[in-house]
Amino acid sequence: MKYIKIPIYTCLLLFLFDSCTINSNRMLRTPKDYQFDTITNLMNDVEYKIAMNDQLIFQLYTNNGFQLIDMFNENSTNQNRMMMGGGMNGNFGINYMVRQDSLVELPIVGDVNLVGQTAREAELYLEELFSEFYVDPYVFLRVNSRRIFLFSGSTGGEAQVIPLTFNNMTLFEVLATAGGIRKDNNARKIKIIRKTKEGIKIFKVDLSTIDGIQSGNMIMQSHDIIYIQPNINIIPEIMEDINPILSFASTISLLWLALTQFNP
């Protein structure tokens, strides 16, 4: 009888060592009494400001952008339209990188500091600079590197980098771009992590009820991290973990039975 207990004890011991892998893919856990930051309407009034390492799409037109009106006309020569500098972009623009020293190199005017300005403020500033060289310059500027990071928290460990292709994209729009919330994710437990001047802020969003509409309309900022907590489903993970252990225990049991047959 005592020999029968050996495989059982072996199985239990291996299970205790292996059980630490259950839900090991969960990220960004917070204590039960953690105080999340509050989502306010004032957060939606904050316009994105250009930062280091941003990629900017820059276009320059003369005569207050007159040629821009009919630039797609096949008879137009676009002689007044200028697209100057580095790598071309599919949106009829040029990509310029804001360096670590906060400067971006533009044709004619050279290095310019645009960090801390909104896109509109930068446009007005550049129009003033280029007015020394062109008649009534019209500048189009867009930040082309704005993106957020979405972690679904599912068993497959899926994550996506979603570009903020439009200004003022909301949480609903970002989730729709990502294909919605998976069935193995928890709509009640969504965390949004944002870096601000005051430090890291963490918001908790519940989209499981109609009361979550206000939170769902929260405007996303570049480099936000969205983490959707997975539903806790322990049984499949336990079975996945203990199947090798059960197989090992069965092998030991069969080996023990075989040995006892030869040693009555």
N, C-alpha and C positions, 0 to 999 in steps of 0.2 A: 504493500500500500504506500509505503514511504517513497518508493521509486516513481509512483504515479504522480506525486506532487512535484517532482523535479521539472517536468515540462511546463506545468502550470506556473510555478514560481518563475521560471525562465521567461515565459510569455509576459507575465505581469511586470517583471523588471525591465524588459525591453520596451514595453508600452510606456512606462513612466519616463524612460529616456527619450522616447520618440514623440511623446505627446506635446512637447514644446514647439513642434512645427505646426500645430493647429492654429489657424488664423495668423500665421506668421507674416503673411503678405499685407496685413493691414498697416496703414501709414498714419502719421500725424495724429496719434491718439492724444486725447486730453483727459485730465482727471474729471471725475463726476461733478465736482464743485467748481469747475473752471468757469471764469467769468468772461464770456465772449463780448466783443465790442458791439456797439449798437449801430444799426443801419439807420441813417437819417436822410431826409430829402436833400440836405445841403451837399451830400456826397455827389449827387447827380449834377450839381452846378460846377463841378471842377472840370475844367477843360485840360486835355493832355498838353504837357509842355515838353519841348524837345530836350532830349537827354543825350549823353555820350553813347556812342556806338549805334545810334539811330541811323537808319538809311532814309535819305530824303529824295523824293522825286521833285525835280526842279525844272520849270519851263519859263522861258522869257519871251514876251511878245512886245512889239512896239505899237505906238498909236492906240494906247489903252486897250489893246487886245482886239482891235478891229478885225484883223485877219483871222482871229480865232472863230469868228461867227461863220465864215464860209470856208474854213480850212479843209472840209471834207468835200468841197465842190470839185469835181474833176477838172474844171477849167481854171481853178485857182492855182497860182504859182507858188503860194506860201512864201514869198520872198521876205515878208516881214516877220515870219515866224522863226524863232531860234530855239534849238534844243542843243545845249552845249555840254561837252565834257564826257565823263566816264561811260559806264555800261548802259546800253539802251534797255528800256523796260517796255513790256508789252502794252502799257497804258500811255504810250507816246510821251515818255519822260526819260529822265536820266537819273541814275542812282548815284547819290553822293553820301559818303560815310562821314559821320561826325566823329572826329578822333577823340582820344583820351584827354587831349589838352583843350577840349571843348570847341575846337575850331573845325570848320569845314571849308575845303578849298573849292572856290567857284571861279569860273573863267572871268577874266577882265579885272574883277575886284580882288581876287586872291583869297587869303584866309579871312573868314568871317566867324564871329562867335554868335551862335543862335541858341545856345543852351539856355533853358529857362524861359523861352518865349513860346507862345502858342503858334500854331501854323499861321494864323491870320496876322499876328504881330510880326512874325518873321517876313511875311509877304510885304507888309507895308514898309518894313525896314529895308528890305532888298530893293524895293521900288525906288526908295529914296537914294540908295547907293548907285543904282544903275541909271538914274536920271542925269548923272554927269556925263554919260556916254550915249544914251539913247533918248529919243523923243517920246515922252509919255509912256514909260515902260509899264507893262502889266506882268506881274509875277504870279505864277501858280506854284504852290508848294504843298507837298503832302508827305506825312511820315509813313514810310512804306514798311517799317519793321515792327509795327505794333502787333503784339501777339499775347495770348494767354496760354496757360498750361493746364490741361484737364486730365485728372487721374480718376478713372472710373472705380478703382478699388475692387474690381471683379477678380475672380479666380485667375483669369488669364493675364492679369497685370497690365491691362490695356491703358495706354496714355496717348494723348493727342496734343499737338501744338496747333492751336487754332488762330489764324491771323484775324485781326480786327480790321476787316476790309472796309467798314463804314464807321463814321463817327457815332459816338453814343450807342454802341451796341450793348444791349441789355443781357442779363443772365439768361433769360428765355431764348434770345436769339442765338447765343453761344451754344446752349444746350441743343437747340434745334439744328445748328450746324454740325454738331457732333453726332446727330442721329437720335437724340432724346436720351432718356434715362433707361438703362437696361433693367430687365426684370429681376436681376440678382443684385441690384443696387437699391439703396434706401433713400427715397425722396424726402424723408423727414430729417435726414442727417447729411446736409451738404455744408462743407466748410469752404470759406473763401479767405485766402491769405493774401494780404496786400502790404507792400512796403511803402511807408509814408515818411515824411520828414520827422514825424513824432516817433517813428519806430514801426515795428511790425504789428499790424492789426489783423485779428482773426474774427470773422463773422460766421455765425451759424444761420443757415437758411432752411426753412421747412416748406417744401412745395407740395406736400401731401394733401393740403386742403386749400379751399378758395382764399383763405386768409393769407396765403403766401404770395398773392399777386404783387403786392407792394415790394416784397423782397425780390421777386422774379424780375421786376422792372429796374432793379439796381444796375446802373451803368458800369460796365467792366472797364478797367484801366489796364494799360499795357503791363505785362509781366505779372498779372494776377495769377494765383494758383487756385484752381477749383478742385476740391477733393470730394467725391461722392462716396460715402461710406457703404461698404457692401452689407447685404443682409447676412446675419449670423446664421449659418447653416452648418452646425457642428457634425451631424451624423455622416454626411458624405466624406468630409475631411477625415473623420475618425476611421471610417472604413478604408479610405485610401491609405491611411497611415498604418493600420494594423493588418492589412492583407498580407504584406510581406512577413510580418511577425507571425501571423497564423500559419502561413505556409512553412515558415522555419520551425514553428512548434510542432506542426504535423510531421515534418521530416524527422525531428528528434523523437517523437512518439513512436513512429514506425521503426526507427532504428532501435529504440529501446525494446519494443516488442520482439523484434527479430533477435536481439541479443538474449532476451529472456527465454526464447524458444530453444536456444542452444545451451542455455545454462539453467536447467530446471532446478 
